[in-house]
Amino acid sequence: MTTAAAVSQGTGDADNPYALSHLDALESEAVHIFREVAGEFERPVILFSGGKDSILMLHLALKAFAPAPVPFALLHVDTGHNFPEVLDYRDRTVARHGLRLHVASVQDFIDRGELRERPDGTRNPLQTVPLLHAIESNRFDAVFGGGRRDEEKARAKERVFSLRDEFGGWDPRRQRPELWQLYNGRHSPGEHVRVFPLSNWTELDVWQYIAREKIELPAIYYAHEREVFARGGMWLAPGEWGGPKDGESVETRLVRYRTVGDMSCTGAVDSDAATIEAVIAEIAASRLTERGATRADDKLSEAAMEDRKREGYF
């Protein structure tokens, strides 16, 4: 391969045609993490919601073990307030790749009286109990999550291998050093490890990689017309979860979603970015993180994410 060809394919630069591009380096790191977990743990599982980060994780896992099947099951904590487009994508993906999907339902726990609805209608904070129950009942010892350090300050200080205690709690003081990409997965009975192969990716990296690999995403990540209403400085979608309230008027706007979670706390952004190239240009110019701009659950308090992680959240 000539130097020019290496550069055009993103596999090198003019001075060193054998150097990895930044996307190749991130991909290589994530593939290494998946394989490390496969060799070190007995019952790993991938958290898969149908959002872009979990889609990227699954794509990398498929690459890591091809042509063999992915040796992990998938786990989705279903709030019952999901976007229909995302659930449809989840089910089609599971069927296409012949994967095993475990669904932990928040609604089931509410029906049994083990959880109670919040006054604000959001169920995102209610995911912790079903998640921990699924981990314990299925004896998962490693749980892959799509968290990235650029998303939020609590996630910025979490390691790739993040030890959780017997109650699923996260203690920053128990974080282990990870020099030279050496990961320590040792854990006591009852404990498990959360694994974040996308830790060093940024939102822009994710979209550039999705463009390069031509990865399909749910349509709500691109600009489309949707009925929304304003609350807390965000555009929320109406739904059975309780919105809109009296005085909150619904209007049709051209929007897209930067991140996808529970409908009750995931805001859309005004956007005309209908193509992946337009989305990348929009993100490159943005000065707000995706969660900072669109997630109401992170605005409950200054330490909302860290408090939830200490309780066992993603």
Secondary structure, DSSP 8 states (H G I E B T S, - for coil): --HHHHHHTTS--SS-TTS--HHHHHHHHHHHHHHHHHHH-SSEEEE--SSHHHHHHHHHHHHHHTTS--SSEEEEEE-S---HHHHHHHHHHHHHHT--EEEEEHHHHHHTTSS---TT---GGGGHHHHHHHHHHTT-SEEE----TTT-HHHHT--SEEEE-TTS-B-GGG----GGG-------TT-EEEE-TTTT--HHHHHHHHHHHT----GGGS-EEEEEEEETTEEE--BTTTBS-TT---EEEEEE-SS---TTTB-BEE----SHHHHHHHHHH--S-HHHHHBGGGGSSTTHHHHHHHHT--
